[in-house]
């Protein structure tokens, strides 16, 4: 039998059944996370490609941030949230998560490039808001194995701990 992301045995129609049970006209919640993540990875790759020839001061940092935070982390958290949440988050919550994550990433990059630490702070705050929404969306009634839930929470905590470090660095660079 096939298995899902968190190792549960599922029928071949599991995703279809799960989406049907969660309401009419509602597709997979992780598709927007995945789609935006792909865009971040592509733009990060393009930035990496032009950093050397154009001599971009923060180019390699920006490319890494776009690929890892905007792309990989966003996709992983979106897919994990869909797999672990006992109840499907509302469209409003999903929209808020997508907006705060992506606008937060844009603000961090823009603030860094402009040496404007307050913009970086606003971006960091937006990322924290997203992580709070994601923790609440999965909640205590999470489904799946304990290791998957603890990994999800651990990644969110590790990211939350790294944000103040980045904010302090942004302020130190600006001085």
Secondary structure, DSSP 8 states (H G I E B T S, - for coil): --B-TTS-B--TTHHHHHHHHT-TT---TTHHHHHHHHHHHHHHHHHHHHHHHHT-TTHHHHHHHIIIIIIIIHHHHHHHHHHH-SS---HHHHHHHHHHHHHHHHHHHHHHHTT-HHHHHHHHHHHHHHHHHHHHHH-TT--S-HHHHHHHHHHHHHHHHHHHHHHHHHHHHH-
